[in-house]
Amino acid sequence: MVRALLLAAALLIPLPGEAQSPRQYGSQLPAASDPFPDQGPRADSRDREAWLEDRILRAMTAGVMERRRGKLALRDLDKIRQFDSIYRGANGTLTPDQNRDLQMRLEELRASLFVR
């Protein structure tokens, strides 16, 4: 049993000099101007909207982001949420194109606030 656990652990630890994928490597590096690095946004647009709002509010509260800039960002986020609501309509779902559009808008807003 102990041998099996040690073997499993050894398989999960990268060897010295073993290359990491860009996604793994990037996840370990916080954005230079992002005072609150974490696991990142979730795939669902509404989860990602909430995640981004939280980051903006925390940055404003900590004084890392000017209130004026934060309020403008929150207003931009509200516009994205309006698109999300319109896209979902009565059935509450998004087409792949609609989801892609929302994700692009959210990424552009995030990139404008927290430069990597």
TIKOLMI-917536 format. One record per atom (N, C-alpha, C): atom name; residue in three letters; x, y, z. Coordinates in nm, 2 decimals. Each point is the difference from the previous one (the first is absolute). Layout:
! residues N
<CA, ala, <X, Y, Z>>
...
This chain:
! residues 116
<N, met, <0.08, -0.12, 0.00>>
<CA, met, <-0.08, 0.12, 0.00>>
<C, met, <0.09, 0.13, 0.00>>
<N, val, <0.10, 0.00, 0.09>>
<CA, val, <0.09, 0.11, 0.01>>
<C, val, <0.07, 0.02, -0.14>>
<N, arg, <0.04, -0.11, -0.05>>
<CA, arg, <0.08, 0.00, -0.13>>
<C, arg, <-0.09, 0.06, -0.11>>
<N, ala, <-0.13, -0.04, 0.00>>
<CA, ala, <-0.09, 0.05, -0.10>>
<C, ala, <-0.02, 0.15, 0.01>>
<N, leu, <-0.01, 0.05, 0.12>>
<CA, leu, <-0.01, 0.15, 0.03>>
<C, leu, <0.12, 0.07, -0.04>>
<N, leu, <0.12, -0.05, 0.03>>
<CA, leu, <0.12, 0.06, -0.04>>
<C, leu, <0.02, 0.01, -0.15>>
<N, leu, <-0.04, -0.11, -0.07>>
<CA, leu, <0.01, 0.00, -0.14>>
<C, leu, <-0.10, 0.10, -0.06>>
<N, ala, <-0.12, 0.01, 0.05>>
<CA, ala, <-0.10, 0.09, -0.05>>
<C, ala, <0.05, 0.15, 0.02>>
<N, ala, <0.06, 0.02, 0.11>>
<CA, ala, <0.05, 0.14, 0.03>>
<C, ala, <0.12, 0.03, -0.09>>
<N, ala, <0.09, -0.10, -0.03>>
<CA, ala, <0.11, 0.03, -0.08>>
<C, ala, <-0.04, 0.03, -0.15>>
<N, leu, <-0.11, -0.06, -0.04>>
<CA, leu, <-0.05, 0.02, -0.13>>
<C, leu, <-0.06, 0.14, -0.02>>
<N, leu, <-0.05, 0.06, 0.11>>
<CA, leu, <-0.06, 0.14, 0.00>>
<C, leu, <0.10, 0.11, 0.01>>
<N, ile, <0.12, -0.03, 0.05>>
<CA, ile, <0.11, 0.10, 0.02>>
<C, ile, <0.08, 0.01, -0.13>>
<N, pro, <0.01, 0.12, -0.06>>
<CA, pro, <0.08, 0.01, -0.13>>
<C, pro, <0.15, -0.02, 0.03>>
<N, leu, <0.07, -0.06, -0.09>>
<CA, leu, <0.14, -0.02, 0.02>>
<C, leu, <0.07, 0.13, -0.02>>
<N, pro, <0.12, 0.02, 0.05>>
<CA, pro, <0.08, 0.12, -0.02>>
<C, pro, <0.02, 0.01, -0.15>>
<N, gly, <-0.02, 0.12, -0.05>>
<CA, gly, <0.02, 0.03, -0.14>>
<C, gly, <-0.12, -0.04, -0.09>>
<N, glu, <-0.10, -0.07, 0.06>>
<CA, glu, <-0.11, -0.04, -0.08>>
<C, glu, <-0.09, 0.12, -0.03>>
<N, ala, <-0.03, 0.02, -0.13>>
<CA, ala, <-0.07, 0.12, -0.04>>
<C, ala, <-0.15, -0.01, 0.04>>
<N, gln, <-0.05, 0.11, 0.04>>
<CA, gln, <-0.14, 0.02, 0.04>>
<C, gln, <-0.07, 0.05, -0.12>>
<N, ser, <-0.13, -0.03, -0.01>>
<CA, ser, <-0.08, 0.06, -0.11>>
<C, ser, <-0.01, 0.15, 0.03>>
<N, pro, <-0.02, 0.08, -0.10>>
<CA, pro, <-0.02, 0.14, 0.02>>
<C, pro, <-0.11, 0.03, 0.09>>
<N, arg, <-0.11, -0.08, 0.00>>
<CA, arg, <-0.11, 0.03, 0.09>>
<C, arg, <0.04, -0.02, 0.15>>
<N, gln, <0.08, -0.11, 0.03>>
<CA, gln, <0.04, -0.03, 0.13>>
<C, gln, <0.10, 0.11, 0.04>>
<N, tyr, <0.09, 0.04, -0.08>>
<CA, tyr, <0.10, 0.10, 0.03>>
<C, tyr, <-0.07, 0.14, 0.03>>
<N, gly, <-0.09, 0.04, -0.09>>
<CA, gly, <-0.07, 0.13, 0.02>>
<C, gly, <-0.08, 0.00, 0.12>>
<N, ser, <-0.05, -0.11, 0.05>>
<CA, ser, <-0.09, 0.00, 0.12>>
<C, ser, <0.08, 0.03, 0.12>>
<N, gln, <0.13, -0.02, 0.00>>
<CA, gln, <0.09, 0.02, 0.11>>
<C, gln, <0.05, 0.14, 0.01>>
<N, leu, <-0.02, 0.08, -0.10>>
<CA, leu, <0.05, 0.14, 0.00>>
<C, leu, <-0.11, 0.09, 0.01>>
<N, pro, <-0.01, 0.08, 0.11>>
<CA, pro, <-0.10, 0.10, 0.02>>
<C, pro, <0.02, 0.11, -0.10>>
<N, ala, <-0.10, 0.07, -0.04>>
<CA, ala, <0.01, 0.11, -0.09>>
<C, ala, <0.07, 0.11, 0.08>>
<N, ala, <0.08, 0.08, -0.07>>
<CA, ala, <0.08, 0.10, 0.07>>
<C, ala, <-0.08, 0.10, 0.07>>
<N, ser, <-0.11, 0.04, -0.06>>
<CA, ser, <-0.09, 0.11, 0.06>>
<C, ser, <-0.12, -0.06, 0.07>>
<N, asp, <-0.01, -0.13, 0.01>>
<CA, asp, <-0.12, -0.06, 0.06>>
<C, asp, <0.03, -0.03, 0.14>>
<N, pro, <-0.06, 0.08, 0.09>>
<CA, pro, <0.04, -0.02, 0.14>>
<C, pro, <-0.07, -0.12, 0.07>>
<N, phe, <-0.09, -0.07, -0.07>>
<CA, phe, <-0.07, -0.11, 0.05>>
<C, phe, <0.00, -0.12, -0.09>>
<N, pro, <0.12, -0.06, -0.03>>
<CA, pro, <0.00, -0.11, -0.09>>
<C, pro, <-0.07, -0.12, 0.07>>
<N, asp, <-0.07, -0.08, -0.08>>
<CA, asp, <-0.06, -0.12, 0.05>>
<C, asp, <-0.02, -0.10, -0.11>>
<N, gln, <-0.09, -0.09, 0.01>>
<CA, gln, <-0.01, -0.11, -0.09>>
<C, gln, <-0.05, 0.05, -0.14>>
<N, gly, <-0.05, 0.12, -0.01>>
<CA, gly, <-0.05, 0.05, -0.13>>
<C, gly, <-0.15, -0.02, -0.02>>
<N, pro, <-0.04, 0.06, -0.11>>
<CA, pro, <-0.15, 0.00, -0.03>>
<C, pro, <-0.05, -0.14, -0.03>>
<N, arg, <-0.12, -0.02, 0.02>>
<CA, arg, <-0.07, -0.13, -0.03>>
<C, arg, <-0.05, 0.00, -0.15>>
<N, ala, <-0.04, -0.11, -0.05>>
<CA, ala, <-0.04, -0.01, -0.14>>
<C, ala, <-0.13, 0.07, -0.03>>
<N, asp, <-0.10, -0.02, 0.10>>
<CA, asp, <-0.13, 0.06, -0.03>>
<C, asp, <0.01, 0.15, 0.01>>
<N, ser, <-0.07, 0.07, -0.10>>
<CA, ser, <0.01, 0.15, 0.00>>
<C, ser, <-0.05, 0.06, 0.12>>
<N, arg, <-0.11, -0.05, 0.06>>
<CA, arg, <-0.05, 0.07, 0.13>>
<C, arg, <0.10, -0.02, 0.11>>
<N, asp, <0.06, -0.12, 0.01>>
<CA, asp, <0.11, -0.02, 0.10>>
<C, asp, <0.11, 0.10, -0.02>>
<N, arg, <0.04, 0.01, -0.13>>
<CA, arg, <0.11, 0.09, -0.03>>
<C, arg, <-0.03, 0.14, 0.03>>
<N, glu, <-0.12, 0.04, -0.03>>
<CA, glu, <-0.05, 0.14, 0.03>>
<C, glu, <0.02, 0.03, 0.15>>
<N, ala, <-0.05, -0.09, 0.08>>
<CA, ala, <0.01, 0.01, 0.15>>
<C, ala, <0.14, 0.01, 0.04>>
<N, trp, <0.08, -0.09, -0.05>>
<CA, trp, <0.15, 0.00, 0.03>>
<C, trp, <0.06, 0.13, -0.03>>
<N, leu, <-0.02, 0.05, -0.12>>
<CA, leu, <0.06, 0.13, -0.04>>
<C, leu, <-0.05, 0.11, 0.09>>
<N, glu, <-0.13, 0.01, 0.03>>
<CA, glu, <-0.06, 0.10, 0.09>>
<C, glu, <0.07, 0.00, 0.13>>
<N, asp, <0.02, -0.12, 0.06>>
<CA, asp, <0.07, -0.02, 0.13>>
<C, asp, <0.14, 0.06, -0.01>>
<N, arg, <0.07, -0.03, -0.10>>
<CA, arg, <0.14, 0.05, -0.02>>
<C, arg, <0.00, 0.15, -0.01>>
<N, ile, <-0.09, 0.06, -0.07>>
<CA, ile, <0.00, 0.14, -0.02>>
<C, ile, <-0.03, 0.07, 0.14>>
<N, leu, <-0.10, -0.06, 0.07>>
<CA, leu, <-0.04, 0.06, 0.13>>
<C, leu, <0.11, -0.01, 0.10>>
<N, arg, <0.07, -0.12, 0.00>>
<CA, arg, <0.11, -0.01, 0.09>>
<C, arg, <0.12, 0.09, -0.03>>
<N, ala, <0.02, 0.02, -0.13>>
<CA, ala, <0.11, 0.10, -0.04>>
<C, ala, <-0.03, 0.14, 0.04>>
<N, met, <-0.13, 0.04, -0.01>>
<CA, met, <-0.04, 0.13, 0.04>>
<C, met, <0.01, 0.02, 0.15>>
<N, thr, <-0.05, -0.10, 0.08>>
<CA, thr, <0.01, 0.00, 0.14>>
<C, thr, <0.14, 0.01, 0.05>>
<N, ala, <0.09, -0.07, -0.06>>
<CA, ala, <0.14, 0.00, 0.04>>
<C, ala, <0.07, 0.12, -0.04>>
<N, gly, <-0.06, 0.08, -0.09>>
<CA, gly, <0.07, 0.12, -0.04>>
<C, gly, <0.09, -0.02, -0.12>>
<N, val, <0.00, -0.12, -0.06>>
<CA, val, <0.08, -0.03, -0.11>>
<C, val, <-0.05, 0.06, -0.13>>
<N, met, <-0.13, 0.01, 0.00>>
<CA, met, <-0.07, 0.05, -0.12>>
<C, met, <-0.08, 0.13, 0.04>>
<N, glu, <0.02, 0.11, -0.08>>
<CA, glu, <-0.07, 0.12, 0.03>>
<C, glu, <-0.16, -0.03, 0.00>>
<N, arg, <-0.07, 0.07, 0.09>>
<CA, arg, <-0.14, -0.02, 0.00>>
<C, arg, <-0.07, 0.03, -0.13>>
<N, arg, <0.05, 0.11, -0.07>>
<CA, arg, <-0.06, 0.04, -0.13>>
<C, arg, <0.02, -0.11, -0.10>>
<N, arg, <0.12, -0.06, -0.01>>
<CA, arg, <0.03, -0.11, -0.09>>
<C, arg, <-0.09, -0.12, 0.03>>
<N, gly, <-0.01, -0.03, 0.13>>
<CA, gly, <-0.08, -0.11, 0.05>>
<C, gly, <-0.14, 0.01, -0.04>>
<N, lys, <-0.06, 0.12, 0.02>>
<CA, lys, <-0.14, 0.03, -0.04>>
<C, lys, <-0.02, -0.02, -0.15>>
<N, leu, <0.09, 0.05, -0.07>>
<CA, leu, <-0.01, -0.02, -0.15>>
<C, leu, <0.01, -0.14, -0.04>>
<N, ala, <0.08, -0.08, 0.07>>
<CA, ala, <0.02, -0.14, -0.03>>
<C, ala, <-0.13, -0.07, 0.04>>
<N, leu, <-0.06, 0.03, 0.11>>
<CA, leu, <-0.13, -0.06, 0.04>>
<C, leu, <-0.11, 0.03, -0.09>>
<N, arg, <0.00, 0.13, -0.06>>
<CA, arg, <-0.10, 0.03, -0.10>>
<C, arg, <0.02, -0.08, -0.12>>
<N, asp, <0.12, -0.02, -0.05>>
<CA, asp, <0.03, -0.08, -0.11>>
<C, asp, <-0.05, -0.15, 0.02>>
<N, leu, <0.03, -0.04, 0.13>>
<CA, leu, <-0.05, -0.14, 0.03>>
<C, leu, <-0.15, -0.01, 0.00>>
<N, asp, <-0.07, 0.10, 0.04>>
<CA, asp, <-0.14, 0.00, 0.00>>
<C, asp, <-0.05, -0.01, -0.14>>
<N, lys, <0.06, 0.07, -0.10>>
<CA, lys, <-0.03, -0.01, -0.14>>
<C, lys, <0.01, -0.14, -0.05>>
<N, ile, <0.11, -0.07, 0.04>>
<CA, ile, <0.02, -0.14, -0.04>>
<C, ile, <-0.11, -0.09, 0.06>>
<N, arg, <-0.04, 0.03, 0.13>>
<CA, arg, <-0.10, -0.08, 0.06>>
<C, arg, <-0.14, 0.02, -0.07>>
<N, gln, <-0.02, 0.12, -0.06>>
<CA, gln, <-0.12, 0.03, -0.07>>
<C, gln, <0.00, -0.09, -0.13>>
<N, phe, <0.12, 0.00, -0.07>>
<CA, phe, <0.01, -0.09, -0.12>>
<C, phe, <-0.03, -0.15, 0.04>>
<N, asp, <0.06, -0.04, 0.12>>
<CA, asp, <-0.02, -0.13, 0.04>>
<C, asp, <-0.15, -0.03, 0.02>>
<N, ser, <-0.07, 0.09, 0.07>>
<CA, ser, <-0.14, -0.02, 0.02>>
<C, ser, <-0.08, -0.01, -0.13>>
<N, ile, <0.03, 0.09, -0.09>>
<CA, ile, <-0.07, 0.01, -0.13>>
<C, ile, <0.03, -0.13, -0.08>>
<N, tyr, <0.12, -0.04, 0.00>>
<CA, tyr, <0.04, -0.13, -0.07>>
<C, tyr, <-0.07, -0.12, 0.05>>
<N, arg, <-0.01, -0.01, 0.13>>
<CA, arg, <-0.06, -0.11, 0.06>>
<C, arg, <-0.16, -0.01, -0.02>>
<N, gly, <-0.06, 0.12, -0.01>>
<CA, gly, <-0.14, 0.00, -0.03>>
<C, gly, <-0.08, -0.08, 0.09>>
<N, ala, <-0.11, -0.05, -0.05>>
<CA, ala, <-0.10, -0.08, 0.08>>
<C, ala, <0.05, -0.14, 0.04>>
<N, asn, <0.09, -0.06, -0.09>>
<CA, asn, <0.04, -0.14, 0.03>>
<C, asn, <0.12, 0.00, 0.10>>
<N, gly, <0.07, 0.11, 0.02>>
<CA, gly, <0.11, 0.00, 0.10>>
<C, gly, <0.13, -0.06, -0.04>>
<N, thr, <0.02, -0.03, -0.13>>
<CA, thr, <0.12, -0.06, -0.05>>
<C, thr, <0.07, 0.09, -0.11>>
<N, leu, <0.12, -0.03, -0.02>>
<CA, leu, <0.08, 0.08, -0.10>>
<C, leu, <0.04, -0.10, -0.11>>
<N, thr, <0.00, 0.06, -0.12>>
<CA, thr, <0.06, -0.08, -0.11>>
<C, thr, <0.15, 0.01, 0.01>>
<N, pro, <0.07, -0.09, -0.07>>
<CA, pro, <0.15, 0.01, 0.01>>
<C, pro, <0.05, 0.14, -0.05>>
<N, asp, <-0.06, 0.06, -0.10>>
<CA, asp, <0.04, 0.13, -0.05>>
<C, asp, <-0.03, 0.11, 0.10>>
<N, gln, <-0.11, -0.01, 0.07>>
<CA, gln, <-0.03, 0.10, 0.10>>
<C, gln, <0.10, -0.01, 0.12>>
<N, asn, <0.02, -0.13, 0.04>>
<CA, asn, <0.10, -0.02, 0.11>>
<C, asn, <0.14, 0.06, -0.04>>
<N, arg, <0.04, -0.03, -0.12>>
<CA, arg, <0.13, 0.05, -0.05>>
<C, arg, <0.00, 0.15, 0.01>>
<N, asp, <-0.10, 0.07, -0.05>>
<CA, asp, <-0.01, 0.14, 0.01>>
<C, asp, <0.01, 0.06, 0.14>>
<N, leu, <-0.08, -0.06, 0.09>>
<CA, leu, <0.01, 0.04, 0.14>>
<C, leu, <0.14, -0.02, 0.06>>
<N, gln, <0.06, -0.12, -0.03>>
<CA, gln, <0.13, -0.03, 0.06>>
<C, gln, <0.10, 0.10, -0.06>>
<N, met, <-0.01, 0.04, -0.13>>
<CA, met, <0.09, 0.10, -0.06>>
<C, met, <-0.01, 0.13, 0.07>>
<N, arg, <-0.13, 0.04, 0.02>>
<CA, arg, <-0.02, 0.13, 0.07>>
<C, arg, <0.06, 0.00, 0.14>>
<N, leu, <-0.03, -0.11, 0.07>>
<CA, leu, <0.05, -0.01, 0.14>>
<C, leu, <0.16, 0.00, 0.00>>
<N, glu, <0.06, -0.07, -0.09>>
<CA, glu, <0.14, 0.00, -0.01>>
<C, glu, <0.06, 0.13, -0.03>>
<N, glu, <-0.06, 0.08, -0.09>>
<CA, glu, <0.05, 0.13, -0.04>>
<C, glu, <-0.01, 0.09, 0.13>>
<N, leu, <-0.11, -0.01, 0.07>>
<CA, leu, <-0.01, 0.09, 0.12>>
<C, leu, <0.10, -0.04, 0.10>>
<N, arg, <0.02, -0.13, 0.03>>
<CA, arg, <0.10, -0.05, 0.09>>
<C, arg, <0.14, 0.05, -0.04>>
<N, ala, <0.03, -0.02, -0.13>>
<CA, ala, <0.13, 0.04, -0.04>>
<C, ala, <0.03, 0.15, 0.01>>
<N, ser, <-0.11, 0.08, -0.02>>
<CA, ser, <0.02, 0.15, 0.02>>
<C, ser, <0.03, 0.04, 0.14>>
<N, leu, <-0.04, -0.09, 0.10>>
<CA, leu, <0.01, 0.03, 0.14>>
<C, leu, <0.13, -0.06, 0.06>>
<N, phe, <0.02, -0.12, -0.03>>
<CA, phe, <0.11, -0.07, 0.06>>
<C, phe, <0.09, -0.06, -0.11>>
<N, val, <0.11, 0.08, -0.03>>
<CA, val, <0.09, -0.03, -0.11>>
<C, val, <0.09, -0.11, 0.05>>
<N, arg, <0.02, -0.10, -0.08>>
<CA, arg, <0.10, -0.11, 0.03>>
<C, arg, <0.13, 0.04, -0.05>>
